[in-house]
Amino acid sequence: MARQRYGVDEDRIARFQKEGRGQGRGADYHPWLTIQDVPSQGRSHRLKGIKTGRVHHLLSDIERDIFYLFDWADAVTDIREQFPLNRDITRRIADDLGVIHPRDVGSGTPLVMTTDFLVDTIHDGRMVQLARAVKPAEELEKPRVVEKLEIERRYWAQQGVDWGVVTERDIPKAMVRNIAWVHSYAVIDQMSQPYDGYYDEKARLVLRELPSHPGPTLRQFCADMDLQFSMSAGDCLLLIRHLLATKAIVCPMDGPTDDSKLLRQFRVAEGESRRASG
């Protein structure tokens, strides 16, 4: 649960509710807290989601890394960050535990607790929700943090939702770096291009040539493609990152991924060959 930057009272909570915070799904979801509302533990981030098409508010580097993993996972269909919990329920749980419910230091107003991520996934053909709290590992040694997490755990247990805590120790660093390398290239239509449809046209050519190109590395392939198809230097690499982000091209994501990677590790995804010949 994030600590809010400005004083909280019932009027502010009512205003958040009126604004639709914590409501909606997909592109229409509005997080209860935004990066303007809380002090970041390290750095905060605003990233446009591939799955939702909206800007996600991530309050730390750890949240950013976990968001990348959720946004990349094929089973995940929606990601809602800073999801609010029902205050009446969390207050009852705190009373049952005999602990103090989180409250604003100045006004004493009971805060709306939040879960860092509520994620919709498809498992065995049905939708399953996962609730995840995000904490630096060292925070888990603090008794007050443990108390608040126990409120959160019991809340989601009552809702029948799988809940857990994720720390930086659970993050596959190489995979996160690779996702970050391509993530912002998922949508490139808004980028400046010589003419409408330029990137789409060149992407088809790149997809067509990739399976049979003899070049040893992605760097050599991109240099050849830029020359062969009269593209500016760097355009092919941009397209490769776009095609990876959209999973038209696939490669192992658990090792180094940059233009020095062997070309044989990249392949055109099933069904994309028709795009290449279109």
Salt bridges, closest charged atoms under 4 A:
GLU10 OE1 - ARG87 NH2 2.88
GLU19 OE2 - ARG15 NH1 3.12
GLU19 OE1 - ARG21 NE 2.98
ASP37 OD1 - ARG12 NH2 3.43
ASP37 OD2 - ARG21 NH1 2.61
ASP61 OD2 - ARG43 NH2 3.29
ASP61 OD1 - HIS45 NE2 2.58
ASP61 OD1 - ARG64 NH1 3.76
ASP65 OD1 - ARG64 NE 2.95
ASP71 OD2 - HIS183 NE2 2.73
ASP74 OD1 - LYS247 NZ 2.64
ASP78 OD2 - ARG80 NE 3.87
GLU81 OE1 - ARG54 NH2 2.62
GLU81 OE1 - HIS56 ND1 3.01
ASP120 OD2 - ARG25 NH1 2.60
ASP120 OD1 - ARG80 NH2 3.20
ASP124 OD2 - HIS123 NE2 3.36
GLU139 OE2 - LYS142 NZ 2.67
GLU147 OE1 - ARG144 NH1 2.87
GLU150 OE2 - ARG153 NH2 2.76
GLU150 OE2 - ARG154 NE 2.82
ASP162 OD1 - ARG132 NH1 2.79
ASP200 OD2 - ARG204 NH1 2.77
ASP200 OD1 - ARG275 NH2 3.85
GLU201 OE2 - LYS202 NZ 3.71
GLU209 OE2 - ARG208 NH2 2.99
ASP224 OD2 - HIS213 NE2 3.00
ASP259 OD1 - ARG219 NH2 3.04
GLU272 OE1 - ARG275 NH1 3.70
